[in-house]
Amino acid sequence: MEVIYYTLVAIALYFLSDWILQRLEVAAGRRFEYRSVIFFFILLGLAIVTFSLIRYWTGEWQGVA
């Protein structure tokens, strides 16, 4: 079941990252030169946080010993 959670969240994060990047470009008033790199780091940050939360909520969390 976790695979379904990860897949659905990954799809949502892809679109959320694109939306965030577009908002940043609108605020800056221009398209960023390294747009794909910025998109990658937005997506990576969101994925690390949300995937950790999924692991915690589904009981896979091991914690630090």
Secondary structure, DSSP 8 states (H G I E B T S, - for coil): -HHHHHHHHHHHHHHHHHHHHHHHHHHHTS--TTHHHHHHHHHHHHHHHHHHHHHHHTT------
